Amino acid sequence: MNDNSSILITGGTGSFGHAFVATVLKKYNPRRVIVYSRDEMKQWEMSKLYENEQRVRFFIGDVRDKERLSRALDNVDYVIHAAALKIVPTAEYNPFECVKTNINGAMNVIDAAIDKGVKRVVALSTDKASSPVNLYGATKLVSDKLFIAGNAYAGGHNTRFAVVRYGNVMGSRGSVIPLFQSMAGRNSLPITDAAMTRFMVTLEQGVELACHALEDTEGGEIYVRKGPSMRVTDIALAVDAAARHEIVGIRPGEKLHEQMISEEDSAHTYEYDSYFKILPAINRWGNEQRIKGGRKVADGFVYASDTNTEWMSVDTLRNWIAANRDSLGKH
């Protein structure tokens, strides 16, 4: 990202948005950072953090509203698309609403970005988009495909689109660590399945990969953040070692293990120090430029939390929780 550039983040009042805005202001010298979201109260609370920061602007709007989105993108150079309906059971019970935001909203972002001459767009994805088994994951897979195809859809325009995918964000609002913390000391913690595993990624690592994607993309790549795995039972031990584990069963649409790269993706996947890059299977023009020193993974490679080669220990997570206790689940 160039100095003096203008950056807009959709869904900017969420966990990622808070971390992204703080990082961009610290590491770069943007002209404007625009927080675009539909919740006025969350914007009001977030604006208090930036009362003396003239570069941060707030724009009420919904990605479902293409006209409003188009107005917000006036003179914007870069877009991070973080807006989504993300809670798995909520999506199962409200499928039409999930489709309107996650799919129709993605189409609106693509159209508006092309029409307004945005340089680069990075859309946030999820492990659930890889071999999806729930509606949320299915809508995010469609969204990923739309953004990848958006590079051809742009025609003669210069707008380029990429996707960033990562797993469970440690300590984010609604995630398992703050949930367990809220129940600590009650003698028991709810465990969906004793065999369940999850990737462990910090917000800072997610933001770092999104910023890298903005600078690195040629258009059409899916960037997948590497991270250690943990069993949910070990996460519970890190929060409250004395609590017994009460098996409550998997929620509707929930996966036992997270997957971020499928066997079918392996033919187009390259490995780097801290991430993988899935190249587009369509419109393969320029793939040589996209590789940039990456190492081709083996055919049949799968990146999943249960077969991961890197694991986080209970002590490591316990120390991380102690160091970040005041901020867990806040945004």
ABEGO torsion letter per residue (X at the ends): XBBGBBBBBBGAABAAAAAAAAAAAAABBBABBBBBBABAAAAAAAAAAAAABAABBBBBEBAABAAAAAAAABGBABBBBABBBABAAAAAABAAAAAAAAAAAAAAAAAAAAAAGBABBBBBBBAAABGBABAAAAAAAAAAAAAAAAAAAAEABABBBBBBBBBBBBGBBGBAAAAAAAABGAGBBBBABAABBBBBBBAAAAAAAAAAAAAABAEGBBBBBBBBBBBAAAAAAAABAABBBBBAEBBBGBBABBBABBAAAAAABBBBAABBBBBBABGABGAAAAAGGBBBBBBGBBBBAAABABBBBAAAAAAAAAAAAAABGAX
